[in-house]
C-alpha cells in the first residue's frame, strides 16, 4: 500500500498537512467537509504538495517533520516543482 504526505492550501490561505493511502478520496472528503475538522468550511482547497511513502509509519514520521516547519519552509517545500500538484 502506498501512502502520501500532502499539503493543502485552504481558501483562507492557511496550510493543512496530512497523510493518506488514497489521496483523491481524501481530498474529496476534505472538500465535502468530511475530512479533518480544520479544513471544514475552508474549501476550495488546493493541493500544493505530495510526497509518496512506502508505508504509514514513514508517512506519519514525515508528516510530523513537515508540521514542525514554518509556513515559509512549507511553501518552499511545495515550490519544488517535482512535488507540486495542480488541483482544479
C-alpha positions in Angstrom: 0.0 0.0 0.0 1.3 3.4 -0.9 1.0 6.3 1.4 1.3 10.1 0.8 2.0 13.1 2.9 0.3 16.1 1.4 -0.1 19.8 2.0 -3.4 21.6 1.1 -3.7 25.4 0.8 -7.1 26.4 2.1 -9.2 29.2 0.7 -8.2 31.4 3.6 -4.5 31.0 2.7 -3.8 28.6 5.6 -1.9 25.3 5.1 -3.0 21.8 6.2 -0.7 18.8 6.3 -2.0 15.2 6.4 -1.4 11.7 5.3 -3.5 9.2 3.3 -3.3 6.0 1.3 -5.9 7.3 -1.2 -5.2 10.9 -2.0 -8.1 11.6 -4.4 -10.6 10.2 -1.9 -9.1 12.1 1.0 -9.1 15.4 -0.9 -12.8 14.8 -1.9 -13.6 14.2 1.8 -11.9 17.5 2.8 -13.8 19.3 0.0 -17.1 17.9 1.2 -16.4 18.8 4.8 -15.9 15.2 5.9 -12.1 15.4 6.2 -10.2 17.0 9.1 -12.1 19.4 11.3 -9.5 22.0 10.4 -10.4 22.1 6.7 -14.2 22.3 7.2 -15.6 25.4 5.7 -12.2 26.3 4.1 -12.9 24.9 0.6 -12.0 25.2 -2.2 -8.7 23.5 -1.3 -5.6 23.4 -3.5 -3.2 20.5 -3.3 0.3 22.1 -3.3 2.5 19.3 -2.3 2.5 15.5 -2.3 5.3 13.1 -1.1 5.0 9.3 -1.5 6.0 6.9 1.2 6.2 3.0 1.3 4.1 2.7 4.5 2.0 4.5 7.1 4.9 4.6 9.6 7.2 6.5 7.3 4.4 8.8 6.2 3.5 9.6 9.8 7.0 10.4 10.7 7.4 12.7 7.7 4.0 14.4 8.4 5.3 15.3 11.9 8.5 16.7 10.5 6.6 18.8 8.0 4.1 20.1 10.6 7.1 21.4 12.6 8.2 23.6 9.6 7.3 27.2 9.4 4.8 28.4 6.8 7.7 29.8 4.8 9.5 26.4 4.9 6.4 24.6 3.9 5.8 26.9 0.9 9.5 26.4 -0.1 9.0 22.7 0.0 5.9 22.9 -2.1 7.7 25.2 -4.5 9.8 22.2 -5.6 8.0 21.7 -8.9 8.7 17.9 -9.0 6.3 17.6 -6.0 3.9 20.3 -6.8 0.4 19.3 -8.0 -2.2 21.4 -9.6 -5.7 20.6 -8.3 -8.7 22.2 -10.1 
